[in-house]
Amino acid sequence: MPVEVRLLGGFAVTLRGRPVPDSAWPPRRAADLVALLALAPARSLLRDQVVDALWPDLPAEAGAASLHRAAHWARRVLGPDAVTLRGGRVTLFPGDEVAIDVDRFEAAARRARATEDPTLYAAAADLHLGELLPDRRYADWTVPRREALRLLHLEMLRGAQRWDELVELDPCDEIAHRALIRRHLARGDRHAALLQFGRLRAALDRELGVGPAAETLALVRQVTGSLTRARRGDVLVGREVELSRLRAALRAGTRAMLVTGESGIGKTRLCEQLVDAAAADGVLVLRTTGLGADDLPFAAVLRAADAALTTRPELAEALPADARSAFAAPMRDPSPLPTRARLIAALDRLCSAGAAPVLLFVDDAHLADEDSLGLLVAFTRCARARATVLLSMAPDPARPAAEQARAELVGRPGSIEVTLGPLTREETRELLEHRCGRRITPETLREVWAVSGGHPLVTVEVAAGLTECGRVEVTAGAAAVVGARLRRLPAELTEALRRVAVAQEELDAGEFAALAGLDPDAAHDLLERAMNAGLIEVAGGGYQFQTALIRRVLADGLPPHRRTAVHREAAERLAGAGAPPARVARHLVAAGRGVEALPWLVRAADRAAGRGAVAEALTHVETGLEIEPDRLDLLCRRAEFRYACGDPSAPVAFGVAAAAASGETADALRIRQARILLMAGDAAGTVQALDGIVPTEQTRLAYLLTTGLLAWFTDRIDEAEQTAGQAGLLATLAGRPVDVLDATMLRALVAHSRGRYGAQLVADVLDPRNAAALAGMLSDAHLCVAEIVLDDPDGRAELAEFAVRVRAAACGGAARGAAFATTVLGEAQFLDGDLAAAEANLLAGARAHRALGERGGEAIALHRLAELAIAVGRPAAAGPLLDDALDAARFSPLSTRHLLTRIYGTMASVAPDDAAALAVLDAAEVSLVRPAEVCPLCCVPFLVPAAAVRARTGDVDAAERLLAAAEPVVEVLWHGRGRWPVAIAEVRALLGDGHPAVAGP
């Protein structure tokens, strides 16, 4: 070839066999021009394309001049005909044969694709000699082609099944990692398979912030399942009565079953026996564990659902898309996280997808994340499916969320607790003989009993000693028994395990090796020996000590000065291994290096908050504040996280943060504090928080939104209107969705007060020119205001008039507006008593919204249809409509916060008796747990019926609290008019009787 151009791995040109030296290219743009043309089809581009690529910032004339200079230098280096400019085109070596390495690689890739021959894939992969033009990595004109060639190279490696190279180039390639996991399994190296999984999980978390795919998790469960089954050789001894009780409760449809007791008492073995029996009886079993939740909210439940949908494809096919998405999306990308209400509905759908009843088993539930525990408790109260939750829990003072979940379940109708105690002497003998494989003499049994007191774990530890030594080493207490067994192990094994024991969490194989201070091969050997010795077991996708007692005895064997050093080394090694920042921070804190831990704690908090694990994030922040109490960024995070958790002390926390700040930062914190106080109905506190603030460019929008809402709440409509206009303009310019939503709501409230809400609604929501995302956001802002207006007779008439006009004018592109208008018209007709017309329009509105996939609008229509059924004396028809409305509202991403309270309020009002009404209130309270999930203006339709139920059932204090929350909002919104002031007066009358009213709806 007379001319060869190399672009992969670097730029080079060869002429007639002689390389052109780098020094021959004095102006870089000449070489850029040659490279750009070499990448072009037929090595030719339009002149304007070249100028736009190489000189995008120059005016047209200057760019053309630069092109001529670059072409001149290229011809001086490569020859007079190397670059030509003719007919508006720029061409490289026209008419000559030019060999370009990119062309060779792409041609080979096409041949490989056509034949799907692995040898051709490999040959093509070998032609990719490196990244495209690596010294021009940040030149815009190289980026698209570089990425395309990179992906093509990965495809060739995949076709050639060169998995090791693939994961080196793309650590997040799950297909390659799965292939390597299968290779390790085929060789019988289960620990190498788990190590490979650990590398993948760390890479996905580090690079993308997501977890492995369902197929990968299913493959790993094969590994962990085989290892776990290999470890479980124990028979169930002495738990026949408890097992019989649990089986009877399961057959009776018990909602929640708790198996409790101290660590090592046999909870898991009993639950496994129940699970096996249930599966044999045709029950669908979903399994999960509280271990390894990291900081993904709802992790335990999401893993159970993911496993079920992976292994039972018929369930996935039967599950609606919105329910599948609720489970699948957080496993890949937890932002935004589904609400608890949505996951309750999705889990209910999953448990109803098949014909069989469902048993959801959560082992080590006390270790589960707080969100999972709350969801499980709520599910037992809200589910309609035939489903039972089985929790295995040990007491753990360090995890108050687990104790709270237990307290909320125990003693409630539909739940039982089975607490396991020690075995009897005879049961202890049976367990010993099973473990030792021979008969036990009465003398040996007495010695074992003196040590174990019938505790299964201690009995097993003693049995291990009997197996090895043929006699009982009688020592005092379980820890001493474990210590005696550890002393019989090789010193190097025990010493390595002591270093690992400082970690209190599940570890993947890479982290295990890092903590032990070993290379991967040595760590594999250590893991095998430790598992054979019964010290380590598989947990999730990694490893943990078989019992907390073993870990504690090993860790306690380190003297204090050594333990501090080991924690410090653990932090360094885990940081180097890419472990989650929370783990690194914990070891630094334990090593007494709090200042070094602070940046890791901040990273851990932000990481957890980004995934929606706000309670976990708050824990990291509180730990940081114990180290540095006045650190401003931590004080700010504490305030935000407390608010996100629904902590009533959040306004105080914002005040503390503001006091520690100065200038603009302090003002921004005070504005945030004021907004929270205002949403809680504390206008006086809002005024105090805002006092003295002079808004700047950075704080002006938040200040206007807060002062505008304050003006509206305090009936200063002129001021509110002026502020709403200013805030709306700034929000539009800023472009932040949350600000646009707030400004729209303020504008809508003012329009309602002025009597022109209908026009504002049309302008904001029903304009078909709005993009779908913007229209949905504006609809969310208007939703609660529209419902407020409908409860005002004058506003209702205006809204109905506009709805008629909009529906009449609707066509093609205005389908969303027509559906909205039809539903609003039906609501207005229902509230005005025109029930026949209302029913027709509400049915049409529900169908139209369903066809558009707008679950929020569908929920509104269904809710009103239920109210209509009640009004015409068809209460039996209302129940299914309310259930369907609740289901639709839970899956509405924008409207849940406005609708659920309304639907629950109606369900409580029409419950057949007080017990059923209280159950509705209970379900509502466990479903709506965070401020972001509830609109303060939309709570009235729940607060007032709930207060009535509490008053009827004699809970006066609760009724007073509910009314205290509702009355200020009712006064501001309706000024004594409409149905809610009347409803409040009726509840007040009930409370004034001094005794509970007769039970009834």
N, C-alpha and C positions, 0 to 999 in steps of 0.2 A: 504494500500500500504506500503510495507516495505521501499521504498525509494521515496521521493518526492523532486523535484528540482524546485525552484522558480527563474525565470530570469526576470520577468516583475516587474518593480518597485524596483528591487534590487536583489542581489544574496543571496540565502539561500538554505540549504539542510536539510531535515528531515529524520532521520533514525528510522524506527519502532515507529513513532509517537513522537520522541524526536528531537527537533531542534538542529542542530550542531551550537554551539556558534561561533561568529566571531573570538574570540580569539584562536580558535582551528586551524586557518589557518595562521601559522607564515609566510611562503613564499607566496606572492600574486600569483605567477605563478602556484601554485598548484590549487588554486581556479579558476584561469583563464583556466587551463587545463580542469577542470570539466565542467565549463560553455561552453567552446568551443565544447567539446564532446556532451554535452546535446543538443546543437543546430544542431548537425550533423545528417544526415539520419542514422537511426539505431544506433545512438550514437557511430559511428565509423568513423575514418579517416585514410588515409595513414600516415605513420610516417613523410614523407617529407611535407605533407600538414600541419601537426601540427607545425613542426619546422618553416616552412615558415610563418605561422600565428603568432606565439608567439615570435619567435626569428629571425626575418627576417634579422637582421644586423650581425648575427654571422656566422662564417664559419661552414661548414657542421658538422665537428666533435664536435665543441663546442656546436652547437645547439642540437645535439643528446645527449650530456652529460647533458645539461640543461633539456631536456625532461625526462631523467631518474631520475634526482633529483626531478622534479616536480611530477612525477608519484609516486615516493617513498613517498613524503609527503602526497599526496592525499590518498594513501593506509593507512598511519598511522592514518589519520583522519577518513576515511570512512570504512576501513576494508581491509583485504589482497587481496580480489578479486575485489576491486572497479575499478581499472584501470589496464588493461592488455596490454602488448606489445608483440604480437605474429604475425609471418608471415608478418612483415612489416606494420602491422596495430595497431592502438591504439584504445581501446574500453572502454567504461564506463559501468560498471556493466553488463558484458556479461551474458546472460541467465537469468537475473533477470527482474522482472517487475518494471519499473520506471515510475512514473507519473511526467510529465514535463508540467508546466503551458503553455508554448508556444505551445506544441503539442495540449493541450486541446482547446486553443483559435483557432488555425488553423483548427482543426477538426470541431469545431462549426461553423466557418466561411464557411467551405465547405458545411455543411448541409444547412446553410442559403442561400448560392448561389444556391444550387440545387433546393430549394423550393420557393425561393423569398418570404418567409413568414416574415412579419415585426416582429413578436414575436421572431422568431429564430434569426433575425438580432440583435434584442435588447439583447437576451440572450448571443449571441456571444460577443457583445460589452461589456457586463458586465464582461466577463472573461478577458478583457484587463485591468490589474490592474496598468498599468503604463509603462513608457518608458523602453525599453530593457536595462538592465545593466547600469543604469544612472551613476554609479561611474566609468564606463569604456567607457565613451562617446567618447573619442578621440582615442581609440584603433582601429586600422584599421580593424581588423578582425570582429568587431562588427557593423561597419557602414552600409554595405549593408543590413544585416538582420534587423537592427533597423529601417531603412527607409522602408523596405518592410512591417514590422509589423505595423509601424505607418500608412502607407497608407491603410493597410487592416483594421485597427481599424476605420479610417475615413470612409471607405466603409461601414462598419457595422453600424456606426452611421447614415450614409446617408440612408441605407436601412431601419433602424428603424425610420427614420425621426426625429431624435433628433438634430434638427438644432441648438439650442442654444449651445449645447456642441460642435458641429462642428465648429462654428465660434470662440469659445473660443480657441480651439486647432489649428485651421487654419483660421486666420482672412481674408485670401484671397480666401476662398472657395465661389465662386460666386453662386453655386447651393444652398448652405445653406442660403446665404443672400437673394437670390431671394425668397426662400420658406418663410423666415421670413417676407419679404416685403409683400408677398401675404397674410400671416396670419394677419398682421396688417391691410391690406386693407379689409379683410373679417370681421374684427371687427369694421371697420369704422374709424380706427385711421390712417388718412392719414399722419399726422405729424410724428408718430412713424415710418411709412414706409419711409419717407424721412430721418429721423434720421438713420435708418438702412442703407440706401443707402449712406449716408455721411460716416458712419463707413467703409463700403466697399471701397468707393472711396479713403479714406485716407489710408487704409491698402494697397491697390494695388499701390498707388503712393509711399508710404513709403517703402514697401518691394520689389516691382518689377519695379517701375518707369513706370507703364502702367496705362491705364484707363479701366473702366468697359467694358464688352463685349456688343455686339449689343443687345442681348436678354435682358440684364439687363437694358440698356438704354431705350429700347422700353417699358419695364414694368414701369419704372419711368415716362416715358412720359405720361402714362395713369394717374398717380397720378397728375402730374403737369398740364396736360390738363384739368382734372376735376376741379382742384382748380382754374385754370385760367378762365375756362368757367363760373364757379360759380361767379367769380368776375366781368366778363364782362356782365353787364346788360345794358350798354349804347347803345342808338340808335345813328346812325350817323346823326349829326345835322349840317346843313349849309355847307356841302362839296359836294353838288351835281355836281357843275360845275367841280371841281377838279376830282371827281370820273369819270365823263363822259370823261374827257380828258385822264385820265390814261387808261380807258377801250379801248378808240379808239387807243391809242398808242400801247397797248398790241396786239390788233387785227392786227395792221399794222406791227407787227414784230419788234418793237423798241428794240434795244439791251439793253439799260440801262435806268431805270427810277428811279429818286431820288425824294423822298418826304422829304423835309427839313423844318425846323422851330424849334423854341425854345422848351425846355422841357415842356411837358404838353399841347402843342397846338393841339394835336389830330392826330399826324402822324400814330401811331400804329393803331388806330381805323379805319382810312381811308384805310390803307394798308390791314387790315383784311377784310374790306368790299370788296376791289378789289380781294383779294385772294379767298374769298368765291364765288364771281361772276365768277371768272376765273375757279375755280374747277367745278362749275355748268355747264360751257360751255365746259367741257371736257379737260381743260388744266391740265397737271400734275404739281402739286405744290410741290416744295421742300422748307421746312421752316428751318430756323436756326436763331440764335441770336448772336450778338456780345458779349453778357454777358458771364462771366465765362470761358473765353478763357484760363485763367491761363497762362502758358508759353509753350503751345504746338503750334508750328507754324501751320498755315492753319486750326486752330481749328474750326472756324465757318463753313468753307466749308466741312471739314471732317465730322462734325456732321450732316450737311444737307444730305450728301451722305449716311452716315451710316443709318440715319433714313429712307431714301428712300429705301435702299436695304433691310432693316429689315422688313418694312411694305409692300413692294411690291416685293415679291419673284420672280415675272416674270421678273422684271428688272435685278435682280441678275443673273438669268439664261441666259438672253440675253447678259450680259456683259462679254467680254473676261476675262480670268483669270488675265492677267497682269493689266487690269484696276481695277478689284476687289481688287487685291493686293495693288495697289497704294492707295486705300482708307482705306482698312482694317488694313494693317500692322502698320501705324503710330498710330492708336488708341490703339493698343496693345503694340507696341514697336517702339517709334519714332526714333530709331537709327538703320540704317541710314535713314534720312528723304528723301522722294521723292523730286526731283527738281520741281520748278514751271512749267517747260515745261512738265514734265511727268503728273503732276496733271491737267494741262490744257487739255492734251489729254484724260486723264481718265474722267474728267468732261464732255468733249465733247462727249465721248462714252456713258456716262450715259444718257445725255440728248437726245441722238439719239437712245437709246435702245428701246423706245416705239414709237408708231405711233403718239402720241399726242405732241403738242408743250409744252414747259416747262417754268414755272415761278419759279425762284429761289428768294425767299423772305428772306432778312436779316434784322431783326428788330434790332434797336439800333446799326446800323452798325458802328457808330462813336466809339463804344467801342470794336470793333473787333481788333484782333491782326494785326500788320502791314503786315504780310505775307498773311493773308486772304484777306485784302483789295487789295494788289498788285495782287494777283491771280484773284480776281473778275474783276479788271480793265483789266487785260490781257485777261481774258476769253471773255469779251465783244468785244475785237478786233480780237481775233483769232478763235473763235468758228465757226464751220460749222453747228452745230445743230440749230434747231428752238428753241432758248432759249432766255429768257429775264431775266435780273437781276433787282430786285426791292430792293432798299436800303432806309431804314428809318433812317435819320441822323439828329442829333442836333448839333449845333455849340459847339465845345469843344476846347478851346485854348490849353488845356493840352495834346491834342492828334493831333499833326501836321500831322500824317500819314493819318488821316481821312480827313482833309482839303485838303491834296495833292490828295487823291483819288477823292474827289469831283471835284477839279479843273481839273483833267485829264479827267473826264467824261463830265462835263457840257460844252455845246457848241459844242461838237463833233457831226458829223453826226451819226444818229441812237441813240441819247440819248435825254431825256427831264428831266427838273427839275420842280417840282411843290412845290412851297414854300407856306406854310400855314400861314395865318395871323389871327387876332382876328375875332370872330363872330360878326354879326350885333346885334342890340338890339333885333330884332324879333327872331333871332336864339338863343340869350341868354335866352329869355323868354321860348322858346320851350325846351331848355336843362334844365332850372330850373324846369319847370313843370314836365318834365319826371323824374327828380331826386327826387322831393318832392312828386310826386303823387297827386298834387292838383293844382288848378289855382293860378296864381301869380297876385297880384294887380299891377296896374301901379306904385303905390308908392314904392312897394317893388322892382319892376324892376328897377326904377330909382336909388334906394339905391345900389342894386347889381351892376348895370352898373357903378356907381361912383367908386366902389371898384375894379371891375374886368376889366373894359375896353373891355369886350368881350373875355378875355382870358378863354378858356374852363376849365383849371385846377383851376383857382381862382373861377370861377363860381361854379364848383363842390364843392370846399371847403366851399363856402358860403352856398350852398345848404345843405351841411352836418349840418351847424349851424342852418339853418332854420328848418331842420327836427327835430333837438334836442330841439331847444329853441322857435321855432315859431316866431322868429323875426330876423332882420338883425343886426349883430354887425358891424357897419360901421367902418372900420379901414383903415389905409393908406397902400396899397400895398399888394401883395400876401403873403409875409412872415408874415405880421401882421395878415392876415386872418388865416393862418395855426397856428400861435402862439395862437390865440384866441381859436381855436378848441382844441389844445393840453391842454390848461389850463382847459378845461372842463373834461378832462380825469382823472381817479384816479392817485394820485401822485406817487404811487409805480410803476404803469405801465409806466408813463412818465419817471421816474428816470431810470428804467431799460433800456428803449429804448434809452435814452441819452447815456448810456454806449455803446450800440450797434452801435449808429450812428457815432462813431468815425471811424468805418470801412467803407471804401468807395467801397467795393466790395461785390459781392454775397457771402453769408455765408451758409454753411450747418448747419443742426440742432445742431450738436455738437459744432461747433464754435459759433453759436448764444448763446447757453447755457453758454459757457465759457465766452464770453464777457459780458453777462448779469449778470454773477456771480451767476447762479442758477443751481440747479440739473435738470436732464432731465425732470422730471415730471412737475416741476415748469416752466421750459422753454416751455414745450408744452402748458401749460395753457396760458402763456404770448403770445406765437405765435397766439393761437386761438383768444385771446382778441384783439391783434393788427390787425389781419386780418379782424375780424368783424368790427373793427373801421376804416377800409380802410387805414391803415398805412403801412402794410406789404403785400407783394405779393410773390407768388411763381416765381422763376426764375431758369431755368435749373433744377438742382437737389437740389436746396436750396432755400434761401429766400433773398429778398432785400426790401428796402423801396419802396413804390409804386411810389414815385417821388423823384427826387434829392432835390426838395425844402423841402419836409418833413424831409429828413435826415439832410439837412443843418440847418433848424430851430431848430431841436432837438440838434444838435451838438453845434450850436451857443449859446444855452441856458446854456452851461457849461462855467463858468468863466475861464480865462486863467489858473489859478493854478490848478483848478479841471480837465481841459482838459489835462494838462500835466500828472497828476496823472492817469487819465483814460487811456491815451495812454500807460503809463508804465505798468499798470495792464493788459491792452489788450495784450501787447507783452508777458507778462508772461503766461497769460491764453492760448493764441493761441499757444505758444511754447509747453505748456503742453498738448494741444489738438492735437499736431502733424500737425498744419497748415503749409502750404507752407512757406519756409523761407523768401520769399519776403514780405509776410504780416507781419511777426514778425519784420523784418527790418524796414518796413515803420513806424510802431508804435514806435519803439525805436528812430528813427530819429525825429519823431514828438514830442517825449517826451524830446528831447534835449540830448539823450544818444547816440551820434554818435559813440563813441568808442565801446560801447557795440554792436552797430548795425553792425560794420564792419565784424565780422565773419559770420553774417547772410547774409550780402550783398554778400560776397564771395560765400557762399553756393548757394544763389539765382542765381548769375551769372553763376556758374558752372552747376547748374541744368538746367537753360534755355539754355545754350550753348550745353549741352549734348542732348537736344531735338531739336536742330537746331534753336532755337529762339535767333539768334545772336543779333538782334537789342535790344531785351529785356535784354539780358545779358549785352550789352554795357551800357544800362541805369543804371543798378545796379552798374556797375563799376564806371561810372561817378559820381554817388551819393557818392560812397565810397571815390573817390578822392577829392571830395569837403570837406570831413571830414579829410582825411589824404593825402595831395597832393603828398607826396614823397614815398608813400607805394609801394614798388617794385612789389609785386605780382599783384597789381591792375594796375600798369603801363604796365606790360607785357600783362595782359589780355586785356587792352584797345587796345594795338597795334594789337594783334591777332584778336580781334573782329572787329576792324575797317577794317582790311584787308578782313575778311570774309564778311563784308557788302559791299565791293567794294568802301570803302571810300578812295579817293586819298591821304588823309593825313596819311595813314597807315605807309609809310616809315618814316615820321617825328616822329610818335608816337613810332616806334621802336628805333629811335635815342634817344628820350627822355628817354625811358626805359633803354637803354644801358648806357646813361650818369649817371643814378642813380644807376647802378649796378657796379660790379667790377669783375675782374678776368675772370674766365671761363664763368660765367653767362653773363657778358657784351659782351664777344666775340660771344657767341651763338646768342645774340640778334642782334649784328652787321651783322653776317652771314645771319640771317633771313632778315634783312633790305636789304642787298646786293642782295639776291635772288629776292626779290620783285622788286627792282629797275631794275635788269637785265631783268625780264619778261616784264617790262614796256618799255624796249629799252634804258635805261639810263646806258650805259656801263661806262661812266665817274663817275657817282654816285656810281656804283658798286665797282669800283676800290678804290674810296675814302672810302667807308664803310669798305672794307676789309683791308685797309692799317694798317700795324702793328700787325695784328693778327698772333699769333703763335699757331697753332692748338694743342689741347690736345687729349687724348684718347676719351673724350666725344664729342668733337666738330669736330674731324677729318673728319668723313664721310660727314657731312653737308658742311664743308669747301671744301672738294674735289669736291663734286657735283657742288657747286657754282662756284669755280674757273675753273672747267672743262668746264662748259657751257660758262663762260666768255671767256675762251681761244678759244672755237669753234666760238663764236659770233664775235670775233676779228681776226679770220682767223689764229690762231696759232694752227694748226692741230696736230703737233707733241706733243705739251704740252697737248692738249686736249685728245689725244689718251693715253698718259701715265697716265694722271689723271683718265680717264675712267676705265682703267684696275684696278687701285688701289681702286677706288670707287666701282666698281662691286664686288670685293672680299669682301670688308667690308660690303656692303649691303647684300650680301648673308649670311655672318656670323651673321649679326644683325637680319635678317629675317623680318624686317618691310616692309610691302607691298609697302608703299609709296616710300621708299628708293630703293627698287628693281626696281620699275617702273621708277624712275628718272635715276638710273644708266643704265637701259636698253635703255632709250631714248638717253642718252648721247652717249652710245656705238653705237647706230644706226646712229646718226648724224655723228659721226666720220667715220663709215664705208661708209656712203654715200659720204663723202668728199674724201675717199681713193679709191672709185670705187669698193668696194666689199660689197655693201649693201645686195645683194641677199643672199650671204653666211651667213651673220649675221642674216638675217630674218629667214632663214631655221633653223639655230642653236637655235634661241630664241623662235620662234613661232610654226614652223611646225613639231617639233619633237613630235611624238605621245606618247612618254614616259612621257611628262610633264603632271602633274595633271591638271584637268579642270580649277581649280581656278587659278593656276599659268599661264596656257596657256592664259586664258582670260586677266589676268593682263599684261602679256607680249604683247599680241595683242594690248591692249590699248596703251602701250608705243610705239609700232611700227606704229600705225595707221596713225598718222599725218606724220611720216617720210616717210612711203610708198607713201602717196599722194604727198609729196614734190619730191620724187624721180621720180614719174610718170610724173611730169611736167618738168623734165630734159631729153632731148632726149637720152643722153648716158645712164643715169641711167635707163630709161624706157626700153631700149633694154636689159640691164643686168637683170632687174627684170622679164621681159617677158621670158627670157631664163630659169631662175630658176623656174618660175611658170610652164613652160612646163615640166621640169624634175620632179618637185614635184608631179604634177598631174599624170604623167605617172607611178610614183612609188607608188602612193597612193593605199591603200587597207584597208579593215576592220577598224582597229584602227586608221587610218589616215583620217577619213571622214572630220574632221574639217580642216585639212591641205589641203585636196583636194578642199573643198568649197572655202577656202581662195585663193588658187592658181588659181582656175577657174575664180574667180571674178577679181583678179589682172590681169590675162591674158586678160580678156575682156576689162578692163580699158586701158591697154597698146595698144591693137588693136584699140580701139576707138580713142585714141589720135594719133595713127599712120595713121588713115584713113581707116583701114580695117573694115568697118562698118558691113558687113554681119557676119563675124566671131565674131566680138565684140558682136553683139546682141545675137547670139546663146550662147556665153559663159556667158554673163551677165544674161540672163534668167536662165541658168543652175545654176549659182552662187546664184541667188536670191532664187530659189527653194531649193537648198541644204542648204543654211543658215536657211531658214524658217523651214525646216524639223528638223534641229538641235536645233531650238529655239534660234538661235543667231541673234537677231534683228539688231545689229550693222552691221554685214556683209550683211544682207538683205537690209538695208538702203543704203549702199554704192552701191550695184548693181542696186537698183531701181533709185537712183540718176543719175547714169551714163546712164541708159536706157532712162531717161527723157532727158538728154543732147543729147543723140543719136537721139531721136525722133525730137528734135529741129533741129539738124544738117541735117536730111534728109527731112525736110520740113513737119513734122507732129506735129505742135505745139499743136493741140487739144489733142493729146495723151500724151503730156508732163505733162499737169496739173494734171491728176489723178495719174500719176507716182510720181510726186513730193509730192502730198498729202500723198500717201502711204509711200514714203521715210521718210517724216517728222514724220508720225505716228510711223513708226518703230524706228526711231532714238530717239524719245522721250521716248520710253519704253526700250531702251538699257541702262542697268545700267552703263556700262563702257564707251560706245562710244559717248554718247550724247554730251559731251563737244567738241568733234572733228567734229561731223557731222552736227549739227544744223546750224552752221554758213555757211557751204558750201551749204546746201540745200536752206537756206534763200537767199543766194547770187544769186543762179541760178534763184529762183523764182522772185527776183527783176529784174534780167536781161531780163527775158522773159515776164514780165507783159505786158498786152496789151496797157496800157497807163500809163502816169506818176502818175495819181491818184491811180491806182492799185499798182504801184511800191512803192509809198509812204506808202500805207497800209501794204505792205510786210515789209518794214523797221520798221514801227511802231510795227508790231507784233513781229518782231525779238527783238526789243529793250525792250519790256515789258516781253518777255519770258526768256531772258538771263540777269540775274541781278547781279550775284555774280562771283567773279574771279574763284572760283572753278568750275563753270559751263561752262567756256570758256577756250579753249587751245589757248595761245597767238600765237603759230605757225600756227594754223588753221583758224585764223581770216581773212587772206588775201582774200580768196574767197568771203568773205562778205564785207570787208572794201572797196575793189576796186569797185565792182558793186554799192555799196551804195553811194560811192563818185560820181560815174557817174550820178546816179539818182539825187543827191543833186545838182550837177553842172547843169544838164539839167533844173531843176526846179528853178534855180536862188539862191539857198541857198549856196552861195560861202563859207561862214565861216564854215558851217558844212562839206562841201566837203574838204576844206583845213584840217580840223581836222582829217577826216577819212584818207586822204592821208598821213598826218604826222605820223599816227599810222602804216600805211601799208608799207611805203617806206623803213624804216630801216630793217624790217623783209625781204622784197623782196630782198634787196641788199645782205643781209647775206646769204639767202637761195639759190638764183639763180644767183647772180653776173651778172645781166644784161641779162641773157639768159631766154628763155621760154616765155610763154604767159603773165605772170603778169607784167613784165617790160613794155611790149608793151601796155597792158591795162592801166597802170598808165600814160604812155605818152599820150594816147588818152584822158584821163580825164584832164590832164594838158592842152591839146590843147583846150578842151571845156572851161576851166577856162580862158585861154588866150584870148578867143574871146571877153571877156568883156560883154557878154550878154548871156542869157539862150539859149540853143539850142532848136531846134524844138522838141516838146514832142514826145516821142516814145521810144521803148525798145532799 
